[in-house]
Amino acid sequence: MDSVRSVLPRVLHKRGWMQHAEASRVTYVAQQWLSATLPAFHDTVKVEKLEHGVLTIGCAHSVAAQECQFLMPVLLAHLQRECGPQALTEARVVRLRANGA
């Protein structure tokens, strides 16, 4: 009998969802790491997306953006260790728009 661990990748590849699943895993791991590393900013820092190997992280204010930018090399190393070296090539920090703007 096949285990879920062996069946899931085959099904994802067959349906064309493997890239989406990998991107979802990277964004989840990145958000968990940022929340644990920057607990004071867990409400203001949000991992937006992983597209074409570029992870986009949104910050609500400049202080959070500066802290995230400072930790980018450590985050990239952590993600490449956890998710594989081919998962992403760089990360960008962007400012989130205020509601209604």
N, CA, C and O atoms as a printed pandas DataFrame, in Angstrom:
     atom_number atom_name residue_name chain_id  residue_number  x_coord  y_coord  z_coord
0              1         N          MET        A               1    0.844   -1.173    0.000
1              2        CA          MET        A               1    0.000    0.000    0.000
2              3         C          MET        A               1    0.896    1.246    0.000
3              4         O          MET        A               1    1.885    1.315    0.730
4              5         N          ASP        A               2    0.532    2.214   -0.824
5              6        CA          ASP        A               2    1.288    3.456   -0.909
6              7         C          ASP        A               2    0.942    4.368    0.267
7              8         O          ASP        A               2   -0.193    4.406    0.741
8              9         N          SER        A               3    1.946    5.090    0.712
9             10        CA          SER        A               3    1.704    6.063    1.779
10            11         C          SER        A               3    1.359    7.418    1.152
11            12         O          SER        A               3    1.603    7.648   -0.033
12            13         N          VAL        A               4    0.801    8.288    1.950
13            14        CA          VAL        A               4    0.445    9.618    1.479
14            15         C          VAL        A               4    1.694   10.349    1.006
15            16         O          VAL        A               4    1.643   11.107    0.037
16            17         N          ARG        A               5    2.811   10.124    1.683
17            18        CA          ARG        A               5    4.069   10.777    1.336
18            19         C          ARG        A               5    4.504   10.436   -0.087
19            20         O          ARG        A               5    5.115   11.268   -0.756
20            21         N          SER        A               6    4.204    9.245   -0.553
21            22        CA          SER        A               6    4.605    8.867   -1.905
22            23         C          SER        A               6    3.531    9.192   -2.944
23            24         O          SER        A               6    3.853    9.412   -4.112
24            25         N          VAL        A               7    2.276    9.224   -2.540
25            26        CA          VAL        A               7    1.189    9.479   -3.479
26            27         C          VAL        A               7    1.006   10.966   -3.745
27            28         O          VAL        A               7    0.764   11.361   -4.885
28            29         N          LEU        A               8    1.117   11.788   -2.726
29            30        CA          LEU        A               8    0.832   13.219   -2.862
30            31         C          LEU        A               8    1.674   13.910   -3.936
31            32         O          LEU        A               8    1.106   14.624   -4.763
32            33         N          PRO        A               9    2.994   13.737   -3.965
33            34        CA          PRO        A               9    3.764   14.399   -5.029
34            35         C          PRO        A               9    3.339   13.970   -6.437
35            36         O          PRO        A               9    3.312   14.791   -7.354
36            37         N          ARG        A              10    3.012   12.709   -6.607
37            38        CA          ARG        A              10    2.563   12.245   -7.930
38            39         C          ARG        A              10    1.263   12.913   -8.340
39            40         O          ARG        A              10    1.114   13.333   -9.488
40            41         N          VAL        A              11    0.323   13.015   -7.414
41            42        CA          VAL        A              11   -0.966   13.642   -7.714
42            43         C          VAL        A              11   -0.779   15.126   -8.012
43            44         O          VAL        A              11   -1.376   15.655   -8.949
44            45         N          LEU        A              12    0.052   15.797   -7.214
45            46        CA          LEU        A              12    0.294   17.220   -7.440
46            47         C          LEU        A              12    0.936   17.469   -8.808
47            48         O          LEU        A              12    0.555   18.400   -9.517
48            49         N          HIS        A              13    1.906   16.636   -9.171
49            50        CA          HIS        A              13    2.535   16.771  -10.492
50            51         C          HIS        A              13    1.527   16.509  -11.609
51            52         O          HIS        A              13    1.484   17.236  -12.601
52            53         N          LYS        A              14    0.724   15.472  -11.437
53            54        CA          LYS        A              14   -0.260   15.106  -12.463
54            55         C          LYS        A              14   -1.255   16.228  -12.708
55            56         O          LYS        A              14   -1.631   16.489  -13.851
56            57         N          ARG        A              15   -1.681   16.889  -11.649
57            58        CA          ARG        A              15   -2.672   17.963  -11.764
58            59         C          ARG        A              15   -2.044   19.327  -12.064
59            60         O          ARG        A              15   -2.761   20.289  -12.340
60            61         N          GLY        A              16   -0.709   19.418  -12.011
61            62        CA          GLY        A              16   -0.040   20.690  -12.270
62            63         C          GLY        A              16   -0.034   21.627  -11.081
63            64         O          GLY        A              16    0.072   22.842  -11.251
64            65         N          TRP        A              17   -0.146   21.090   -9.892
65            66        CA          TRP        A              17   -0.226   21.899   -8.674
66            67         C          TRP        A              17    1.050   21.885   -7.847
67            68         O          TRP        A              17    1.093   22.477   -6.769
68            69         N          MET        A              18    2.076   21.226   -8.330
69            70        CA          MET        A              18    3.287   21.071   -7.523
70            71         C          MET        A              18    3.939   22.426   -7.222
71            72         O          MET        A              18    4.370   22.664   -6.093
72            73         N          GLN        A              19    4.016   23.312   -8.217
73            74        CA          GLN        A              19    4.616   24.631   -7.973
74            75         C          GLN        A              19    3.829   25.417   -6.936
75            76         O          GLN        A              19    4.411   26.098   -6.092
76            77         N          HIS        A              20    2.510   25.324   -6.999
77            78        CA          HIS        A              20    1.672   26.036   -6.028
78            79         C          HIS        A              20    1.867   25.486   -4.617
79            80         O          HIS        A              20    1.915   26.242   -3.647
80            81         N          ALA        A              21    1.977   24.179   -4.514
81            82        CA          ALA        A              21    2.180   23.556   -3.210
82            83         C          ALA        A              21    3.541   23.940   -2.630
83            84         O          ALA        A              21    3.649   24.216   -1.435
84            85         N          GLU        A              22    4.571   23.960   -3.459
85            86        CA          GLU        A              22    5.900   24.342   -2.986
86            87         C          GLU        A              22    5.933   25.811   -2.568
87            88         O          GLU        A              22    6.535   26.154   -1.551
88            89         N          ALA        A              23    5.293   26.673   -3.344
89            90        CA          ALA        A              23    5.243   28.103   -3.000
90            91         C          ALA        A              23    4.487   28.311   -1.694
91            92         O          ALA        A              23    4.871   29.140   -0.870
92            93         N          SER        A              24    3.425   27.562   -1.514
93            94        CA          SER        A              24    2.651   27.655   -0.276
94            95         C          SER        A              24    3.489   27.235    0.920
95            96         O          SER        A              24    3.429   27.865    1.976
96            97         N          ARG        A              25    4.260   26.187    0.762
97            98        CA          ARG        A              25    5.120   25.716    1.856
98            99         C          ARG        A              25    6.176   26.752    2.206
99           100         O          ARG        A              25    6.424   27.014    3.383
100          101         N          VAL        A              26    6.799   27.344    1.191
101          102        CA          VAL        A              26    7.835   28.355    1.435
102          103         C          VAL        A              26    7.243   29.565    2.149
103          104         O          VAL        A              26    7.837   30.074    3.099
104          105         N          THR        A              27    6.074   30.032    1.699
105          106        CA          THR        A              27    5.474   31.204    2.340
106          107         C          THR        A              27    5.065   30.894    3.776
107          108         O          THR        A              27    5.194   31.743    4.658
108          109         N          TYR        A              28    4.571   29.675    4.011
109          110        CA          TYR        A              28    4.190   29.280    5.368
110          111         C          TYR        A              28    5.412   29.234    6.291
111          112         O          TYR        A              28    5.372   29.769    7.399
112          113         N          VAL        A              29    6.485   28.603    5.840
113          114        CA          VAL        A              29    7.696   28.494    6.655
114          115         C          VAL        A              29    8.282   29.890    6.908
115          116         O          VAL        A              29    8.752   30.173    8.010
116          117         N          ALA        A              30    8.255   30.752    5.900
117          118        CA          ALA        A              30    8.777   32.109    6.061
118          119         C          ALA        A              30    7.952   32.895    7.078
119          120         O          ALA        A              30    8.509   33.601    7.919
120          121         N          GLN        A              31    6.625   32.775    7.002
121          122        CA          GLN        A              31    5.773   33.504    7.949
122          123         C          GLN        A              31    5.989   33.005    9.373
123          124         O          GLN        A              31    6.042   33.805   10.307
124          125         N          GLN        A              32    6.114   31.702    9.547
125          126        CA          GLN        A              32    6.377   31.141   10.873
126          127         C          GLN        A              32    7.705   31.650   11.428
127          128         O          GLN        A              32    7.795   32.023   12.598
128          129         N          TRP        A              33    8.732   31.663   10.584
129          130        CA          TRP        A              33   10.051   32.119   11.028
130          131         C          TRP        A              33   10.019   33.590   11.400
131          132         O          TRP        A              33   10.567   33.981   12.431
132          133         N          LEU        A              34    9.382   34.413   10.572
133          134        CA          LEU        A              34    9.302   35.846   10.864
134          135         C          LEU        A              34    8.514   36.112   12.140
135          136         O          LEU        A              34    8.895   36.973   12.933
136          137         N          SER        A              35    7.419   35.383   12.347
137          138        CA          SER        A              35    6.631   35.567   13.562
138          139         C          SER        A              35    7.426   35.181   14.806
139          140         O          SER        A              35    7.306   35.823   15.850
140          141         N          ALA        A              36    8.237   34.132   14.694
141          142        CA          ALA        A              36    9.043   33.699   15.839
142          143         C          ALA        A              36   10.243   34.613   16.063
143          144         O          ALA        A              36   10.638   34.843   17.206
144          145         N          THR        A              37   10.822   35.132   14.993
145          146        CA          THR        A              37   12.019   35.961   15.105
146          147         C          THR        A              37   11.694   37.408   15.461
147          148         O          THR        A              37   12.440   38.060   16.192
148          149         N          LEU        A              38   10.574   37.902   14.940
149          150        CA          LEU        A              38   10.156   39.285   15.205
150          151         C          LEU        A              38    8.778   39.292   15.860
151          152         O          LEU        A              38    7.807   39.721   15.236
152          153         N          PRO        A              39    8.671   38.828   17.098
153          154        CA          PRO        A              39    7.340   38.735   17.714
154          155         C          PRO        A              39    6.666   40.096   17.901
155          156         O          PRO        A              39    5.438   40.171   17.925
156          157         N          ALA        A              40    7.437   41.156   18.031
157          158        CA          ALA        A              40    6.839   42.481   18.197
158          159         C          ALA        A              40    6.150   42.967   16.922
159          160         O          ALA        A              40    5.290   43.846   16.971
160          161         N          PHE        A              41    6.534   42.391   15.783
161          162        CA          PHE        A              41    5.984   42.829   14.499
162          163         C          PHE        A              41    5.100   41.765   13.845
163          164         O          PHE        A              41    4.827   41.854   12.648
164          165         N          HIS        A              42    4.650   40.767   14.598
165          166        CA          HIS        A              42    3.914   39.671   13.960
166          167         C          HIS        A              42    2.614   40.129   13.302
167          168         O          HIS        A              42    2.133   39.471   12.379
168          169         N          ASP        A              43    2.032   41.247   13.760
169          170        CA          ASP        A              43    0.809   41.771   13.142
170          171         C          ASP        A              43    1.092   42.648   11.930
171          172         O          ASP        A              43    0.204   42.863   11.104
172          173         N          THR        A              44    2.302   43.153   11.813
173          174        CA          THR        A              44    2.610   44.118   10.765
174          175         C          THR        A              44    3.459   43.566    9.633
175          176         O          THR        A              44    3.701   44.265    8.649
176          177         N          VAL        A              45    3.914   42.327    9.752
177          178        CA          VAL        A              45    4.729   41.704    8.711
178          179         C          VAL        A              45    3.964   40.516    8.154
179          180         O          VAL        A              45    3.547   39.629    8.899
180          181         N          LYS        A              46    3.779   40.505    6.825
181          182        CA          LYS        A              46    3.023   39.429    6.187
182          183         C          LYS        A              46    3.760   38.971    4.935
183          184         O          LYS        A              46    4.125   39.785    4.088
184          185         N          VAL        A              47    3.973   37.670    4.824
185          186        CA          VAL        A              47    4.566   37.118    3.623
186          187         C          VAL        A              47    3.484   37.112    2.550
187          188         O          VAL        A              47    2.450   36.461    2.705
188          189         N          GLU        A              48    3.723   37.830    1.478
189          190        CA          GLU        A              48    2.717   38.014    0.438
190          191         C          GLU        A              48    2.667   36.847   -0.545
191          192         O          GLU        A              48    1.623   36.216   -0.714
192          193         N          LYS        A              49    3.817   36.557   -1.205
193          194        CA          LYS        A              49    3.807   35.529   -2.240
194          195         C          LYS        A              49    5.224   35.091   -2.580
195          196         O          LYS        A              49    6.204   35.746   -2.225
196          197         N          LEU        A              50    5.300   33.968   -3.275
197          198        CA          LEU        A              50    6.537   33.486   -3.871
198          199         C          LEU        A              50    6.246   33.315   -5.346
199          200         O          LEU        A              50    5.420   32.489   -5.735
200          201         N          GLU        A              51    6.929   34.100   -6.167
201          202        CA          GLU        A              51    6.680   34.057   -7.599
202          203         C          GLU        A              51    8.003   34.152   -8.346
203          204         O          GLU        A              51    8.772   35.092   -8.142
204          205         N          HIS        A              52    8.266   33.185   -9.204
205          206        CA          HIS        A              52    9.497   33.139  -10.002
206          207         C          HIS        A              52   10.736   33.170   -9.118
207          208         O          HIS        A              52   11.738   33.786   -9.481
208          209         N          GLY        A              53   10.681   32.518   -7.970
209          210        CA          GLY        A              53   11.826   32.439   -7.080
210          211         C          GLY        A              53   12.044   33.649   -6.198
211          212         O          GLY        A              53   13.048   33.720   -5.489
212          213         N          VAL        A              54   11.120   34.612   -6.225
213          214        CA          VAL        A              54   11.252   35.837   -5.428
214          215         C          VAL        A              54   10.155   35.854   -4.360
215          216         O          VAL        A              54    8.965   35.839   -4.675
216          217         N          LEU        A              55   10.570   35.885   -3.116
217          218        CA          LEU        A              55    9.642   35.946   -1.991
218          219         C          LEU        A              55    9.357   37.412   -1.682
219          220         O          LEU        A              55   10.283   38.202   -1.503
220          221         N          THR        A              56    8.081   37.776   -1.620
221          222        CA          THR        A              56    7.683   39.147   -1.332
222          223         C          THR        A              56    7.094   39.213    0.066
223          224         O          THR        A              56    6.155   38.489    0.395
224          225         N          ILE        A              57    7.661   40.094    0.888
225          226        CA          ILE        A              57    7.227   40.276    2.267
226          227         C          ILE        A              57    6.703   41.700    2.413
227          228         O          ILE        A              57    7.406   42.664    2.108
228          229         N          GLY        A              58    5.472   41.824    2.880
229          230        CA          GLY        A              58    4.868   43.135    3.066
230          231         C          GLY        A              58    4.952   43.573    4.515
231          232         O          GLY        A              58    4.728   42.781    5.431
232          233         N          CYS        A              59    5.277   44.843    4.713
233          234        CA          CYS        A              59    5.389   45.413    6.059
234          235         C          CYS        A              59    4.489   46.635    6.155
235          236         O          CYS        A              59    4.397   47.422    5.212
236          237         N          ALA        A              60    3.828   46.793    7.292
237          238        CA          ALA        A              60    2.884   47.890    7.474
238          239         C          ALA        A              60    3.571   49.217    7.734
239          240         O          ALA        A              60    3.003   50.268    7.436
240          241         N          HIS        A              61    4.777   49.199    8.281
241          242        CA          HIS        A              61    5.475   50.457    8.536
242          243         C          HIS        A              61    6.974   50.282    8.341
243          244         O          HIS        A              61    7.475   49.162    8.232
244          245         N          SER        A              62    7.675   51.400    8.300
245          246        CA          SER        A              62    9.087   51.396    7.933
246          247         C          SER        A              62    9.986   50.703    8.956
247          248         O          SER        A              62   11.019   50.144    8.587
248          249         N          VAL        A              63    9.617   50.731   10.215
249          250        CA          VAL        A              63   10.442   50.080   11.243
250          251         C          VAL        A              63   10.434   48.562   11.025
251          252         O          VAL        A              63   11.477   47.912   11.096
252          253         N          ALA        A              64    9.254   48.009   10.760
253          254        CA          ALA        A              64    9.159   46.581   10.478
254          255         C          ALA        A              64    9.902   46.231    9.197
255          256         O          ALA        A              64   10.559   45.193    9.127
256          257         N          ALA        A              65    9.805   47.082    8.188
257          258        CA          ALA        A              65   10.510   46.843    6.926
258          259         C          ALA        A              65   12.019   46.845    7.128
259          260         O          ALA        A              65   12.728   46.025    6.544
260          261         N          GLN        A              66   12.506   47.756    7.944
261          262        CA          GLN        A              66   13.932   47.821    8.220
262          263         C          GLN        A              66   14.409   46.571    8.957
263          264         O          GLN        A              66   15.464   46.027    8.631
264          265         N          GLU        A              67   13.655   46.121    9.930
265          266        CA          GLU        A              67   14.016   44.900   10.660
266          267         C          GLU        A              67   14.011   43.685    9.734
267          268         O          GLU        A              67   14.904   42.841    9.802
268          269         N          CYS        A              68   13.008   43.604    8.876
269          270        CA          CYS        A              68   12.938   42.479    7.925
270          271         C          CYS        A              68   14.113   42.519    6.951
271          272         O          CYS        A              68   14.721   41.489    6.663
272          273         N          GLN        A              69   14.426   43.693    6.453
273          274        CA          GLN        A              69   15.536   43.830    5.505
274          275         C          GLN        A              69   16.849   43.400    6.152
275          276         O          GLN        A              69   17.685   42.767    5.507
276          277         N          PHE        A              70   17.026   43.741    7.414
277          278        CA          PHE        A              70   18.236   43.371    8.144
278          279         C          PHE        A              70   18.359   41.847    8.279
279          280         O          PHE        A              70   19.463   41.304    8.239
280          281         N          LEU        A              71   17.214   41.160    8.439
281          282        CA          LEU        A              71   17.220   39.712    8.656
282          283         C          LEU        A              71   17.103   38.882    7.370
283          284         O          LEU        A              71   17.071   37.653    7.439
284          285         N          MET        A              72   17.040   39.521    6.214
285          286        CA          MET        A              72   16.853   38.794    4.956
286          287         C          MET        A              72   17.881   37.698    4.699
287          288         O          MET        A              72   17.481   36.593    4.333
288          289         N          PRO        A              73   19.184   37.937    4.867
289          290        CA          PRO        A              73   20.146   36.854    4.613
290          291         C          PRO        A              73   19.912   35.629    5.504
291          292         O          PRO        A              73   20.067   34.492    5.058
292          293         N          VAL        A              74   19.542   35.866    6.753
293          294        CA          VAL        A              74   19.290   34.761    7.679
294          295         C          VAL        A              74   18.015   34.022    7.271
295          296         O          VAL        A              74   17.971   32.793    7.318
296          297         N          LEU        A              75   16.987   34.757    6.875
297          298        CA          LEU        A              75   15.734   34.136    6.427
298          299         C          LEU        A              75   15.962   33.310    5.170
299          300         O          LEU        A              75   15.470   32.186    5.077
300          301         N          LEU        A              76   16.699   33.845    4.203
301          302        CA          LEU        A              76   16.978   33.096    2.977
302          303         C          LEU        A              76   17.734   31.805    3.271
303          304         O          LEU        A              76   17.422   30.759    2.702
304          305         N          ALA        A              77   18.714   31.874    4.144
305          306        CA          ALA        A              77   19.472   30.668    4.512
306          307         C          ALA        A              77   18.558   29.646    5.183
307          308         O          ALA        A              77   18.651   28.450    4.906
308          309         N          HIS        A              78   17.676   30.114    6.063
309          310        CA          HIS        A              78   16.742   29.215    6.746
310          311         C          HIS        A              78   15.801   28.549    5.742
311          312         O          HIS        A              78   15.573   27.342    5.813
312          313         N          LEU        A              79   15.258   29.324    4.817
313          314        CA          LEU        A              79   14.317   28.770    3.834
314          315         C          LEU        A              79   15.003   27.799    2.887
315          316         O          LEU        A              79   14.416   26.779    2.526
316          317         N          GLN        A              80   16.219   28.087    2.482
317          318        CA          GLN        A              80   16.934   27.168    1.602
318          319         C          GLN        A              80   17.295   25.882    2.325
319          320         O          GLN        A              80   17.356   24.818    1.707
320          321         N          ARG        A              81   17.531   25.968    3.618
321          322        CA          ARG        A              81   17.817   24.777    4.416
322          323         C          ARG        A              81   16.549   23.948    4.611
323          324         O          ARG        A              81   16.589   22.722    4.510
324          325         N          GLU        A              82   15.428   24.606    4.890
325          326        CA          GLU        A              82   14.170   23.908    5.167
326          327         C          GLU        A              82   13.446   23.425    3.911
327          328         O          GLU        A              82   12.886   22.330    3.896
328          329         N          CYS        A              83   13.460   24.242    2.865
329          330        CA          CYS        A              83   12.643   23.963    1.680
330          331         C          CYS        A              83   13.455   23.557    0.459
331          332         O          CYS        A              83   12.879   23.208   -0.571
332          333         N          GLY        A              84   14.756   23.595    0.552
333          334        CA          GLY        A              84   15.600   23.227   -0.578
334          335         C          GLY        A              84   16.202   24.451   -1.243
335          336         O          GLY        A              84   15.592   25.520   -1.260
336          337         N          PRO        A              85   17.402   24.294   -1.791
337          338        CA          PRO        A              85   18.101   25.442   -2.383
338          339         C          PRO        A              85   17.423   25.983   -3.645
339          340         O          PRO        A              85   17.626   27.148   -3.989
340          341         N          GLN        A              86   16.639   25.182   -4.329
341          342        CA          GLN        A              86   15.972   25.629   -5.546
342          343         C          GLN        A              86   14.671   26.375   -5.257
343          344         O          GLN        A              86   14.040   26.882   -6.184
344          345         N          ALA        A              87   14.260   26.452   -4.007
345          346        CA          ALA        A              87   12.963   27.037   -3.650
346          347         C          ALA        A              87   12.877   28.521   -3.981
347          348         O          ALA        A              87   11.851   28.975   -4.487
348          349         N          LEU        A              88   13.933   29.287   -3.707
349          350        CA          LEU        A              88   13.878   30.717   -3.978
350          351         C          LEU        A              88   15.268   31.267   -4.164
351          352         O          LEU        A              88   16.253   30.677   -3.719
352          353         N          THR        A              89   15.340   32.419   -4.835
353          354        CA          THR        A              89   16.624   33.038   -5.117
354          355         C          THR        A              89   16.820   34.344   -4.364
355          356         O          THR        A              89   17.950   34.698   -4.028
356          357         N          GLU        A              90   15.733   35.068   -4.093
357          358        CA          GLU        A              90   15.850   36.332   -3.376
358          359         C          GLU        A              90   14.552   36.643   -2.648
359          360         O          GLU        A              90   13.530   35.987   -2.847
360          361         N          ALA        A              91   14.621   37.660   -1.802
361          362        CA          ALA        A              91   13.440   38.117   -1.066
362          363         C          ALA        A              91   13.385   39.634   -1.142
363          364         O          ALA        A              91   14.412   40.312   -1.112
364          365         N          ARG        A              92   12.170   40.152   -1.240
365          366        CA          ARG        A              92   11.956   41.600   -1.307
366          367         C          ARG        A              92   11.028   42.026   -0.181
367          368         O          ARG        A              92   10.090   41.315    0.179
368          369         N          VAL        A              93   11.308   43.190    0.359
369          370        CA          VAL        A              93   10.451   43.773    1.390
370          371         C          VAL        A              93    9.750   44.964    0.759
371          372         O          VAL        A              93   10.393   45.843    0.186
372          373         N          VAL        A              94    8.421   44.985    0.868
373          374        CA          VAL        A              94    7.627   46.091    0.323
374          375         C          VAL        A              94    6.742   46.649    1.428
375          376         O          VAL        A              94    6.427   45.955    2.395
376          377         N          ARG        A              95    6.346   47.901    1.278
377          378        CA          ARG        A              95    5.414   48.507    2.222
378          379         C          ARG        A              95    4.002   48.167    1.822
379          380         O          ARG        A              95    3.645   48.261    0.648
380          381         N          LEU        A              96    3.187   47.770    2.796
381          382        CA          LEU        A              96    1.775   47.510    2.540
382          383         C          LEU        A              96    1.014   48.828    2.529
383          384         O          LEU        A              96    1.346   49.751    3.274
384          385         N          ARG        A              97    0.021   48.910    1.706
385          386        CA          ARG        A              97   -0.802   50.108    1.666
386          387         C          ARG        A              97   -1.722   50.140    2.869
387          388         O          ARG        A              97   -2.174   49.097    3.343
388          389         N          ALA        A              98   -1.995   51.317    3.354
389          390        CA          ALA        A              98   -2.967   51.473    4.436
390          391         C          ALA        A              98   -4.357   51.204    3.869
391          392         O          ALA        A              98   -4.598   51.443    2.685
392          393         N          ASN        A              99   -5.264   50.716    4.690
393          394        CA          ASN        A              99   -6.636   50.446    4.243
394          395         C          ASN        A              99   -7.278   51.722    3.727
395          396         O          ASN        A              99   -7.189   52.780    4.349
396          397         N          GLY        A             100   -7.924   51.600    2.582
397          398        CA          GLY        A             100   -8.615   52.737    2.011
398          399         C          GLY        A             100   -7.728   53.634    1.176
399          400         O          GLY        A             100   -8.205   54.634    0.639
400          401         N          ALA        A             101   -6.435   53.306    1.049
401          402        CA          ALA        A             101   -5.544   54.156    0.250
402          403         C          ALA        A             101   -5.444   53.660   -1.166
403          404         O          ALA        A             101   -4.737   54.254   -1.980
